[in-house]
Amino acid sequence: MPVLIGLAAVLLLGILLVLGVRTARFRPEPIEAPPADEIPLDGAAAVEHLRQMIRCRTVSAPEERDEAEFERFRDLLPRCYPQVFSRCRVERVDSTGLLIRWEGKRHEAPAVFLSHYDVVPADPEAWEKPPFDAVLEDGVLWGRGALDMKNQLCCTLEAMEYLLKQDFRPERNIYMALSGEEEIMGPTAETIRDLFRQRGIAPAFVLDEGGDIIDGFFPGTDQTCAMVGVGEKGVANLHFVAKSAGGHASVPTKDNPLLRLCQAVTRLRSFPQRSCPALERMVDVMGRYCDSKTRLLLANRDVLRPLYYRWLRRQGGMLEASSRTTVALTRARGSSVGNVIPTEAELFANVRMLWGDTTESVIRRLRKEMRDPGIEIQKSVCADPRPDSELTEGWDALRSAIRATWPEAVVTPYLMVATTDARHWRDICPNVYRFSAKAVTGEEKATVHGNNERIRVENTLRGAQFFVRLMRQL
Ligand SMILES: [Zn+2]
C-alpha cells in the first residue's frame, strides 16, 4: 500500500511538473519591431474629408432613406480624392455600389478592401451634439458613421490618394468595394462578389471592418490588442409557431399556443461548448500575457478541457459565445387583444452558429428538445457558417502594418460573433480579415449604432498611415 501511495505521489508530481513547464513556456513570443517609417500624410485634410462625409445623411432605414444624400456622398468622393477617381477605373454596381480598381504590377490574386457608407439612424434629441454636423472638439469628432464606418472608408481612400500622388504602383491590383446598404443587409456586397466570380477574379486578400485596437479586452491581462476577425459565426432567424382553436381568456385552455411555446423553449438546453480555430488562435496569443494562474489553465487547456470551458463560461459575453452555438429569443407574438387566447402564437429566435453546425442541424436539435410535434419551426434569414480564414496570403503584411502603426498593440486573431458582409467573400477567397483600423475605448465602442457616436481624430491619420503601409506590402 505505501508503495502505491508513493507511486501515485510521484505520478502527481510528474504531472504537476509537466503542467508547470508548459506554463513557464507559455510566454509572449518576441515580436520584431517593424522599421519606423515616416509617412507625411496631411492628417488635418483627412479629418476635413471625414467631416464632409459625416455631413452627408446616408441613413439606411426604409422610412428615412434619402437617395439624394447618397448621391451627394458619391459626388463628394472625386472632389476629395482626384487622383483615385481619375487614375483608377470606377464602376457603378447596383444603385449604391462603387467598385474602384487600382491597377497593380500583376492582375491575378488582387486585394479587396470593403467599405460601406450608409449609417443607421440617429435620434438628435438623444445626442449631446447634432449627429450630422460633424462637430470637432478637443480632438474628438462627433457624428453618425464616425466609427461605423466612414473613418475606415476615409483612411483607405486617403492612403490610395497619397500613394498615387507618389506614383506608387502596387504589386497586385487593389480594389475598393463600397456599398450604401450594408446596414439594411442589401444585396450590393453580394452583387460585387458575384461580379468577381463572373469575371473569374479570385482575390487573395479581403479586408472588411471588424475588430478594433482596444485595451483590457482579454481577461487576466490589460495588454492592448489589435483584434483581427479571421472567422465569423453563421446566423439564422427561426420562428417557432404553434396553433390552436383560440377562445375567450376567461376560459383558459391547456391548448393555449403561447403557453405551449413557452413550455417548449424551457426544455431547450444550451448547445455543448467546443472550440474553433479562431478562438484557439486568440487564446494562444493573448493567453501568454495573462497572470500566472490564468496561464496555467490556458497553457494546458488541451488536457484541462472541462476547466477551460468552465473558464470561458465564467467570462460570459463574447468569449463564451465564441465557444458554442447560441440561441437568443428576441420576439414573441400572440393575440392582438388582451382577452383572447391566440389561434396562432410565435416565438422568434436568433441563432448564431459555430462552424460545424448548420441551420438544418440546429433545427433538428431544437425540434427534438422541444418534444412538441405541434410546433412548427420556420426559418427566414439564414447564412450557414463559413470556415475560418487560412492566414496565408496577406496575414504577415497585415500584422506588420498594424505593428508599425500601433506598436503598443499585440495582434490577435479572433472569432466575430456578429455577421459582416465579409462572409460572402469567404466563398471566393481563403483570406478574409475583419479589422477596423482605429483605437477605441469600451465606452467609445458602445456608441456604434447608439447615441453620441464619436472618434478621436488621431485615428484618422494613423488609420491612413496603416493603409499606406499595408498597400505597400500587399
Ligand atoms: Zn459597419
Boltz pocket constraint, residues with backbone or C-beta under 6 A from the ligand:
constraints:
  - pocket:
      binder: B
      contacts: [[A, 116], [A, 148], [A, 149], [A, 182], [A, 209]]
      max_distance: 6.0
